[in-house]
Amino acid sequence: MSTHTPNGPFRAEHVGSFLRPDELLDVRHAWNNKKATDAELKAVEDKAVNQIVALQQELGFDGINDGEYRRHMFWGTFWSNLDGMTEVVGPDPEIFRPYVPDVAAFLEKNHKPGEAVICTGKIRYNRAASKAHIEQVQYLQKILPKEKHDSIKLTIPAPTWYHLRYKDGQAYPKDVYKTDDEYFADVIAVFQKELQVLYDHGLRNIQIDDPNICYFCNSKMIEDFDKDPLNTTTADELLAKYIDVYNKIMEKAPRGLYVGLHLCRGNFVKSRHFTEGSYDRIAAGLMQDLKMPALYLEFDTERAGGFEPLQYLPADKHVILGVISSKYPKLEDFDATVARIYEAAGYIAKGSGRSERECLDQISVSPQCGFASHSSGNAVTWDDMVAKMKLVRQVADKVWPGEK
């Protein structure tokens, strides 16, 4: 059975964010300081989006998006506009689990979180939460020909995003939700609604970004989590709960909507990552229990481990191999990258008892993450980024000639 559909995943993929042009960064900085108007910011955003869309088309990509150019961070404004969620400037560092890798990275440098979004009441869908997503989709529909609309790609934040980082008892008020199950029941309903709203606006290709899941690959975090006397579950039990949350969301996903889940080990300013560890310890649950059609997985450096976990990939699931780094400027070798695709197919074949050729149908290739999850971008140049994207397309053309 083919896992490759007309609206995604494509053989040559990307993970969403691209480097911002200097003009966009300058105007956004001025806008933040109230020295540029909303109209001025939108004009430069439109110009930059037009440019990045043209570049994606020129390089032969489908699954076109807007580079996340209208966002400061990859998660956008969805969570902060839900009823029951409040954005807090200068949150108390004591509310965070200090061993969660991104939190630990900041606390080690004596940095305090500048802002956070925290549950303060019952979580309910609000049309304001969808507003930015809808506007981003509609602008792409406006500038792309109709035959490209089904492949327009939107990235959205994860349902787990504002849970793991908070200490047990801090993710939500106990007089609002008594248990994680109550909390996630409302989160699930909100995400089911968002998928339907976006589908109703013509979107057919969604990527959910969830770096938190890779934290469960980190043995130190697991050890610290399980030693924390405040926690009422083990780390592995919490991961199983997160997988169940995704499965319940997908139960009501509109038919014909492609949804992929992107996992990475952190992608902050100047190519900073937060965690490491192979997928081995979470592979069975991630690949066999998670009921999502596709996984965008990071495999660009030793910290991500090898392809052995792909032995658990079932025949009905697609994997997008992030074998080309978006963090480091050195361009990967073409022949070696092609060889890695075949190596990955070999592990899938080993686990499934099918041929390597059959298993290649379950694979696509991409950079391992976005080029600018934070608007400031990674430690690569524009030319580096273009060269990496060209390489993705060239590798895809070699392994799957004639396919998008």
C-alpha positions in Angstrom: 0.0 0.0 0.0 1.3 3.4 -1.0 1.8 6.0 1.8 2.5 8.7 -0.8 -0.6 10.9 -1.5 -1.4 13.8 -3.9 -1.4 16.3 -1.0 1.6 15.0 0.9 4.1 13.8 1.9 6.2 14.6 -1.2 9.5 12.9 -2.1 11.3 16.3 -1.6 10.1 17.9 1.6 11.0 20.7 3.9 10.1 21.3 7.5 8.5 24.7 7.3 10.6 27.7 8.3 13.1 29.5 6.1 15.6 32.3 6.8 14.0 35.7 6.9 15.3 38.4 4.6 17.0 41.3 6.4 14.3 43.7 5.3 11.7 41.6 7.1 13.7 41.4 10.3 14.4 45.1 10.3 10.7 46.1 9.8 9.5 43.5 12.4 12.0 44.8 14.9 10.8 48.4 14.2 7.2 47.2 14.6 8.0 45.6 17.9 9.3 49.0 19.0 6.2 50.8 17.7 8.3 52.4 15.0 6.5 50.7 12.1 2.8 50.4 11.4 0.8 47.2 10.9 0.4 48.1 7.2 4.2 48.5 6.8 4.9 45.1 8.4 2.2 43.4 6.3 3.6 44.8 3.1 7.2 43.6 3.8 5.8 40.2 5.0 3.8 39.8 1.7 6.9 40.7 -0.3 9.0 38.1 1.6 6.4 35.4 1.4 6.1 36.0 -2.4 9.9 35.6 -2.7 10.1 32.3 -0.6 7.1 30.8 -2.4 8.8 31.6 -5.8 12.0 30.0 -4.5 10.2 26.8 -3.5 8.6 26.6 -6.9 11.8 27.3 -8.7 13.6 24.5 -6.8 10.8 22.0 -7.6 9.0 21.7 -4.3 5.4 21.0 -3.5 4.0 21.3 0.0 4.7 25.0 -0.3 4.3 27.2 2.7 5.0 30.8 3.7 8.3 30.2 5.4 6.6 31.0 8.8 7.5 34.6 7.9 4.5 36.0 9.7 5.6 34.4 13.0 8.3 35.3 15.6 8.6 31.6 16.7 7.5 28.5 15.0 4.5 27.9 17.3 2.8 31.2 16.3 -0.2 32.5 18.2 -2.6 29.6 18.3 -2.3 28.6 21.9 -2.2 32.1 23.3 -5.5 33.0 21.7 -7.5 30.0 23.1 -10.0 30.6 25.8 -8.5 29.5 29.1 -4.8 30.2 28.1 -3.0 33.3 29.2 0.3 34.7 28.0 2.5 35.6 31.0 5.5 37.9 30.7 8.3 37.0 33.2 6.8 33.8 34.6 8.1 32.4 37.9 10.9 30.0 37.0 9.7 27.7 39.8 6.7 26.6 37.8 9.0 24.8 35.3 10.4 21.3 35.4 14.2 22.2 35.6 15.3 19.0 33.9 13.2 19.3 30.7 16.0 20.0 28.2 15.0 23.4 26.8 14.2 24.7 30.3 17.5 23.3 31.6 19.4 25.0 28.8 18.1 28.4 29.8 18.4 27.9 33.6 22.0 26.7 33.3 22.9 30.2 31.8 20.8 31.9 34.6 18.3 33.1 32.0 14.8 33.5 33.1 11.9 32.6 30.7 10.8 35.9 29.1 7.2 34.7 28.5 5.0 31.6 28.7 1.5 30.6 28.0 -0.3 29.1 30.9 -3.7 27.6 31.5 -5.8 29.8 33.8 -9.3 28.5 33.0 -11.2 26.0 31.0 -9.6 25.6 27.5 -12.1 26.3 24.8 -11.8 27.0 21.0 -11.9 30.6 20.1 -12.0 31.8 16.5 -9.1 34.2 17.3 -6.8 31.2 17.7 -7.4 30.2 14.0 -7.2 33.8 12.6 -3.5 33.8 11.9 -3.5 30.2 10.5 -6.4 31.0 8.2 -4.8 34.3 7.0 -1.6 32.5 6.2 -3.4 29.8 4.2 -5.6 32.3 2.4 -2.7 34.4 1.2 -1.0 31.3 -0.2 -4.2 30.4 -2.0 -4.3 33.9 -3.4 -0.8 33.8 -4.9 -0.7 30.1 -6.0 -2.6 28.6 -8.9 -5.6 26.6 -7.9 -4.0 23.3 -8.9 -1.4 23.9 -6.1 -3.9 24.6 -3.3 -4.3 21.0 -2.1 -0.5 20.8 -1.4 -0.2 24.1 0.5 1.4 23.3 3.8 0.8 24.8 7.2 2.8 24.1 10.3 0.9 24.2 13.7 2.1 23.8 17.3 1.7 20.6 19.3 -1.1 19.7 21.8 1.6 18.8 24.3 3.5 22.0 24.0 2.4 23.7 27.3 2.3 20.6 29.4 5.6 18.8 29.7 7.6 21.9 30.7 5.5 22.7 33.7 5.9 20.9 37.1 3.1 18.5 38.1 0.3 20.8 39.3 1.5 23.9 37.4 0.3 23.1 33.9 -3.3 24.0 34.9 -5.1 25.2 38.1 -6.4 22.2 40.1 -9.7 23.9 40.6 -10.1 24.0 36.8 -8.9 20.5 35.9 -8.4 17.8 38.5 -6.3 15.5 36.3 -4.3 15.4 33.1 -7.1 13.4 31.5 -9.6 16.3 32.1 -7.1 18.8 30.8 -6.3 16.9 27.6 -9.9 16.1 26.9 -10.4 19.9 26.3 -7.1 20.2 24.4 -8.1 17.3 22.2 -11.4 19.0 21.4 -9.7 22.2 20.5 -7.3 20.5 18.1 -10.0 18.5 16.5 -11.9 21.7 15.9 -8.8 23.4 14.5 -8.2 20.6 12.0 -11.8 20.9 10.8 -11.7 24.7 10.6 -8.5 24.6 8.5 -9.9 21.9 6.3 -13.1 23.9 5.8 -10.8 26.7 4.5 -9.3 24.5 1.9 -6.1 23.3 3.7 -5.2 19.6 3.0 -1.6 19.4 4.3 -0.7 20.0 8.0 2.6 19.4 9.9 2.5 19.4 13.7 5.8 20.4 15.3 6.5 18.6 18.6 10.1 18.8 19.8 8.9 17.6 23.2 8.6 14.0 22.0 12.3 13.7 21.4 12.9 14.7 25.0 11.8 11.1 25.8 14.9 9.9 23.9 17.1 11.6 26.5 18.1 9.2 29.2 19.0 12.0 31.7 15.6 13.6 31.4 13.9 10.2 31.9 16.0 9.6 35.0 15.3 13.0 36.5 11.6 12.9 35.6 11.2 9.5 37.3 13.1 10.7 40.4 10.9 13.8 40.8 8.6 13.2 43.8 6.0 15.6 42.4 5.3 13.5 39.3 2.4 11.1 39.5 3.4 9.1 36.4 6.6 7.8 35.0 8.1 9.5 31.9 7.1 6.5 29.7 3.6 6.6 31.0 3.4 10.3 30.1 4.7 9.6 26.6 2.0 7.0 26.2 -0.5 9.6 27.3 0.8 12.0 24.7 0.5 9.4 22.0 -3.1 8.7 23.1 -3.8 12.5 22.8 -2.6 12.4 19.2 -4.6 9.3 18.4 -7.8 10.9 19.8 -7.2 14.0 17.8 -6.8 12.0 14.6 -10.0 10.1 15.2 -11.9 13.1 14.0 -9.4 14.4 11.4 -11.3 15.2 8.2 -11.0 12.6 5.5 -8.5 13.7 2.9 -6.5 15.8 5.3 -2.8 14.7 5.4 -1.3 15.3 8.9 2.4 14.7 9.6 4.3 14.9 12.9 7.7 16.6 13.0 10.1 15.7 15.8 13.5 17.2 16.4 16.0 17.8 19.2 15.6 21.6 19.4 16.2 24.4 16.9 16.9 27.7 18.5 18.9 30.9 17.6 22.3 30.2 15.9 21.6 26.5 15.4 21.3 25.6 19.1 19.8 22.3 20.0 18.5 21.2 23.4 18.6 17.4 23.6 20.1 14.2 22.2 19.5 10.5 22.1 18.4 8.0 19.4 14.8 7.1 18.8 15.5 3.5 20.0 13.8 3.8 23.4 10.6 5.4 22.0 10.5 3.7 18.5 8.0 1.0 19.1 5.4 3.3 20.7 6.1 6.2 18.2 5.9 4.1 15.1 3.4 1.4 15.9 1.0 3.0 18.5 0.9 6.5 17.1 -1.9 6.7 14.6 -0.6 9.4 12.3 0.2 8.8 8.6 3.7 10.3 8.6 6.7 11.2 10.8 9.3 13.8 10.0 12.4 12.5 11.8 15.8 14.0 12.4 18.8 11.9 11.3 21.5 14.5 10.5 24.0 14.0 13.3 25.2 11.4 15.7 23.1 12.8 18.5 20.0 11.5 16.6 21.3 7.9 16.4 21.1 5.5 13.4 18.3 4.2 11.3 17.8 1.0 13.4 14.5 2.2 15.0 12.9 2.2 11.5 12.6 -1.5 11.9 9.4 -0.7 13.8 7.8 1.3 11.0 4.6 -0.4 9.8 3.7 -0.6 6.2 1.0 2.0 6.3 3.2 4.8 7.7 5.5 7.2 5.9 8.8 8.6 7.2 10.4 11.8 6.0 14.2 11.4 6.6 15.8 14.6 7.9 19.3 13.6 6.7 20.3 17.1 5.5 21.2 19.5 8.3 19.5 22.9 8.5 21.8 23.9 11.3 25.3 23.6 9.8 26.5 25.2 6.6 28.6 22.3 5.3 26.8 20.7 2.3 26.3 17.0 2.6 27.7 14.7 0.0 25.2 13.8 -2.7 26.2 10.1 -3.1 26.5 9.5 0.6 23.1 11.0 1.2 21.5 8.8 -1.5 23.2 5.8 0.1 21.7 6.8 3.5 18.2 6.7 1.9 18.8 3.1 0.8 20.3 2.2 4.2 17.1 3.4 5.9 15.0 1.4 3.4 17.0 -1.6 4.3 16.2 -1.3 8.0 12.5 -0.9 7.2 12.7 -4.0 5.0 14.4 -5.9 7.8 11.6 -5.2 10.2 8.8 -5.8 7.8 10.0 -8.7 5.7 9.4 -6.8 2.5 11.8 -5.8 -0.2 14.0 -2.7 0.0 12.3 -1.4 -3.2 8.9 -1.7 -1.6 10.1 0.1 1.5 11.5 3.0 -0.5 7.9 3.9 -1.2 7.4 4.8 2.5 10.3 7.3 2.4 10.8 11.0 1.6 13.8 13.2 2.2 14.1 16.7 3.8 16.3 18.9 6.0 16.2 17.7 9.6 14.4 20.9 10.8 13.5 24.3 9.7 16.1 27.0 8.9 14.6 29.5 11.3 12.3 28.1 14.0 13.1 31.4 15.7 13.0 34.4 13.4 16.7 35.2 14.0 17.5 32.0 12.1 20.1 29.3 12.2 23.9 29.7 11.7 23.7 29.3 7.9 23.5 31.8 5.1 20.8 32.2 2.4 23.1 30.6 -0.1 23.7 27.7 2.3 19.9 27.2 2.6 19.3 27.3 -1.1 22.1 24.7 -1.7 20.6 22.4 1.0 17.2 22.7 -0.6 18.6 21.9 -4.1 20.3 18.9 -2.6 17.0 17.6 -1.2 15.5 17.9 -4.6 18.4 16.2 -6.3 18.5 13.3 -3.9 14.7 12.8 -4.4 15.1 12.9 -8.1 17.8 10.3 -8.0 15.9 7.9 -5.7 12.4 8.5 -7.0 12.8 9.8 -10.6 9.8 11.7 -11.9 8.0 11.9 -8.6 7.1 15.1 -6.7 
